[in-house]
Amino acid sequence: MDEKKQNLEGNVAPHKLVMLITVVQKGKGTFFADFIKSFDANLQIAVVGSGTADSNLVEFLGLKDKRRSIIFSIVREERVNEIMEALGERFHTVNNDTGISFAVPLSSVIGKLSYGFLSNDQRMVSKNG
């Protein structure tokens, strides 16, 4: 019984992962995706979305366009605070204080190689590992 418990504990992922979702003005997606990638995000998906706010509200808030770039990034949980702080600074300096980012924890990833790639753990994705 103790052997089984040790085996299960040995399979626990060393790095917890989260999906970071970042919403910015349309046209700024590539800039922010590249910025997030610098924090070891190996997988990112960028899409264009359209807001549902009434045009009067959009005008009142001083926004020019309802369209947004949405970036889905997989990052290590331990880097989330660092990334969010850096994004906040970038939102202020580059994006005229517009943009939002939040993280959702991932509960599981199928496959050792997939996990190794997503967590940027080179030991797990090497051919000899």
Residue pairs with C-beta under 8 A, 6 or more apart in sequence:
13 109
13 115
13 119
14 119
14 121
15 76
15 77
15 78
15 119
15 121
16 76
16 77
16 78
16 105
16 106
17 74
17 75
17 76
17 77
17 105
17 106
17 109
17 115
17 118
17 119
18 74
18 75
18 76
18 77
18 80
18 103
18 104
18 105
18 106
19 72
19 73
19 74
19 103
19 104
19 106
20 36
20 41
20 71
20 72
20 73
20 74
20 75
20 80
20 83
20 101
20 102
20 103
21 70
21 71
21 72
21 73
21 101
21 102
21 103
21 104
22 32
22 36
22 70
22 71
22 73
22 87
22 99
22 100
22 101
23 49
23 68
23 69
23 70
23 71
23 99
23 100
23 101
24 32
24 68
24 69
24 71
24 91
24 95
24 98
24 99
25 65
25 68
25 69
25 95
25 98
25 99
26 48
26 65
26 67
26 68
26 69
27 69
28 69
28 94
28 95
28 99
29 46
29 48
29 69
29 70
29 71
30 46
31 94
32 69
32 71
32 87
32 90
32 99
33 44
33 46
33 71
33 73
35 86
35 87
35 90
36 44
36 71
36 73
36 75
36 83
36 87
37 44
37 73
39 75
39 79
39 82
39 83
39 86
40 75
40 76
40 79
40 120
41 73
41 74
41 75
42 74
42 117
42 118
42 120
43 73
43 74
43 117
43 118
44 71
44 72
44 73
44 74
45 71
45 72
46 69
46 70
46 71
46 72
47 69
47 70
47 72
48 67
48 68
48 69
48 70
49 67
49 68
49 69
49 70
50 66
50 67
50 68
51 58
51 66
51 67
51 68
52 66
53 61
53 66
55 66
58 65
58 66
63 98
74 106
74 118
75 83
75 103
76 119
76 120
77 103
77 105
80 103
83 101
84 101
84 103
87 99
87 101
90 99
91 97
91 98
91 99
109 115
109 118
112 124
113 124
113 125
115 121
115 124
116 122
116 123
116 124
116 125
116 129
117 124
117 125
123 129
